[in-house]
């Protein structure tokens, strides 16, 4: 059985609609069967409903009312609920729930609280991930008709961006075919794994430019990056994934453990592959150790498997949050390095609003790599987009400190978020919230 969960926490991608008519609704959660062997777990709450839930759990002390919108978040299993529920149990300062309601979905099946009962039920490619989401979205909008006319956005982060692109295209098709009623208004791709090889090829030059590689290190990284490119060009995507992991190890060795999510910090002993007993196991297990398991620390697991699970009330006793994440990671191995630039192109051609945003200090999906794949778009208006001069953005009108730059033409926008790593909302909450308001046309 495949089960997906929607729960009140941010993830790598979220769909949001603003001016939700039922912002004070209590938390709603449910499991939707995708097939006889798996299911998607989902939850929805109005902005006030989520705040009430967190207050009951003791994580929010503020009692101010929030305006409403709705968001859906398809998670890739790497999301950190602590950006919504701070570890120190402090009031939430930059939550998007000030402007939106949230629908969070644990997808692909096996991430978060979603689960499978047979190993062959895991998703192995983007098509399955998007197809699963269509089952859930149809069920959601059929059951909650009040959301059918509310502007609905998909925001994403990291591999969730690749998922969000595929989900957006399938959602657009479903709306055109009349199978799903939804006011789909746009997609935002944050530090997204749209063209993996463009990211890998840019790692060396980026690190060299900021004095994190010397000439010898640059040569080593460039060499393995070319091997990744060669594998991708030949369609050997599984091999490309394994070479990608090797490239990360070479970088870690030459940079004295630079953090792939923020170049101004170092990997901790817990996130370093060589410090883990998994180091001598398969490449995929080691990659999972680096990019998934360190996000599921003891405090986070206790939160999700404790008060959150109890509050949701629909999670089976034998299901634990994140227990199947490693299997999900390994099942997607063949699909991991495949680019989806063509999907973004199609979205632009269909008139879908596409926003790309990236953290200045991110390495795993650095801005140089993002700009590279954008220039590969076949979108007819790309040349006019390139001719524009970017505009500086400020979060504090009384300060001259630049928070970001933005360039926008027709239905394509690009945000350069300063002083942020891979997790933009966690690093620059004010700017992330401002960007969300701009994208959703609330500012």
Secondary structure by P-SEA (a helix, b strand, c coil): cbbbbbccccccbbbbbcccccccccccccccccccccbbbbccccaaaaaaaaaaaccccccbbbbbbbbbbbcccccccccccccccccccccccccbbbbbbccccccccbbbcccccccccaaaaaaaaaaaaaaaaaacccccccbbbbbbccaaaaaaaaaaaaaaaaaaaccccccccbbbbccccccaaaaaaaaaaaaaaaccccaaaaaaaaaaaaaaaaaaaacaaaaaaaaaaaaaaaaaaaacccccccccccccccccccccccccccaaaaaaaacccccccaaaaaaaacaaaaaacccccccccccaaaaaaaaacccccccaaaaaaaaaaaccbbbbbbbcccccccaaaaaaaaaaccccaaaaaaabbbbbbbcccccccccbbbbbcccbbbbbccccccccccccaaaaaaaaaaaaccc
